[in-house]
Amino acid sequence: MPERLFLQILNMSFTASIVIAFVLVVPDVNTGIGAINHSVPAILPSAVSHAGVNPLQFWMLICSQIWLFGVAALLASGLIGLVRLKKRLKDAALCQDNIFISSKIDTAFVMGIFCPKIYLPSILGNAEQNYILLHERTHIRRLDHIVKLISFFVLCVHWFNPFVWAAFFLSGKDMEMSCDEAVIKRMGNDVKKDYSASLLTLATDRRMVNGAPLAFGEGDTKGRVKNVLNYKKPGFWVVLAAALAVIFVVISLATSPKEVPSGFAGVNAVILKIDKAGQTMTVKGIDTNSPIGDLCIVNWENATLQKVIGNNKPIKISIDDFTEGDYVVLFVGEILESYPSRTTATTIQLQPKEIPDAAYPLEDLWNARTNYVGDNSAVGELIGLLPVPTGLQYDHFELKTTSQPYKVEIVYSVPAKYLEEYDRDSSTAANTLRTNALFLLALIKNADEIQATLTDGSQKIDLTYNREWADHTIGGNVREYGNSLEKLQGLPEIDGNS
């Protein structure tokens, strides 16, 4: 879903902004990045949606659509710029190897990925060509053309973040200055003035040639000339300090661990898959904003496995006592925030029975009631207050209001291998969906049908509940239960025998 992906990107971008600011402002200083990584997930909304559409999710959906449009626009702009540039270069003359000369460009640049080509403007003299060629070959040797492409794609994804724009342009500037310094190292300090004159010949303030991401040329001529004239080979200790600082930052950002909040007795989850050979199990967190998210790989190699029996002390069991679909309580250490997340368990307790879905918030449901299926915000709020059956993931809802029967369709995602299991009237998920339908038919006055659609992306199961079914199930008019909060409190939930 776009909004979930956007929230993930937003979390990543927020963390990256802190790191970029640190790199730009306070180099070679301890950042306390571990604390930053732990705090970021708490500041921004969770990227995992456990309920239906609410106002925040609605706005996040709008923002995610704007974000996708921005990504597409920036990619399209880069592609168009590249096509235009290649059109200008169609008459470029091959000089030697991968070097081309063109009279239609005013700066030198590298273009291409696997077989990069160097393009030089025809205004350069022989001496100037030698300097600039050494500079461009340094770009290719360092794979700067690959780094620049990756940087452009990162910019497209994080286009809304001004820190990423700053990092993109400043990293390009650093590339140019570093290659300038490589030329001076290679040819000696005596060429500083001549090399600076060559840069002035190619003076331009453009940081990308016509916006093309696969070609980048020279920019910030004033700053580069100043850097060349003032360049001195750095001392050994300066190089060592810089290398150590880079190593520190890389190690600090290699993973983004999150510790279980202080005082957490355990994490409630349901087992989706058990890998005995790898000694891991894939689980789904079932608490709202679960620290392990909706998919987590848990290593149980050295964990204590227990079974809880009534009020007695838990007894030790083996992994053979666990099966897919069992509810467990996990006692874990740090959680690596990937997708799926990963953690190592110290103890896994097998619950004696299923953990029930959250109780229905009757007062909130009553306050969100509406007379019309077409009341999008009210219907969305009602759906958001209903429990999502374990194993399903809420996706979206659709409303049919043009003609009767007026219908609310709620779509849930489910892994393909589990889809058939939900096509049974006796399943726990079906019980929850039927009860949800009763509440919606009671609280949306003109709703005729509630349809739950379960899909794995290619196949789907439709479960439809209409007013006739609801009236027959409860032995009366289901609409009457929506006339007051007191009546709503008497609406029966459906068990496996209904």
Secondary structure, DSSP 4 states (H G I P E B T S, - for coil): -HHHHHHHHHHHHHHHHHHHHHHHHSTTS---HHHHHHHHHHHSPPS---S---HHHHHHHHHHHHHHHHHHHHHHHHHHHHHHHHHHTTTPEEEETTEEEESS-SS-EEE-SSS-EEEEETT--HHHHHHHHHHHHHHHHTTHHHHHHHHHHHHHHTTT-HHHHHHHHHHHHHHHHHHHHHHHHHH-GGGHHHHHHHHHHT----SSGGG-TTEEE---HHHHHHHHHH--PPPHHHHHHHHHHHHHHHHHHS--EEEPPTT---EEEEEEEEETTTTEEEEEE-STT-TTTT-EEEE-TTPEEEE--TTSPPEE--GGG--TT-EEEEEEEEEE-SSSEEEEEEEEEE-SSPPPPPPP-HHHHHHT-BS-TT-HHHHHHHHHHSPPPTT-EEEEEEEE-SSSSPEEEEEEE--HHHHGGGSSTTSHHHHHHHHHHHHHHHHBTT--EEEEEEE-SS-EEEEEEEHHHHHHHHTS-GGGGGS-HHHHTTPPPP-TT-
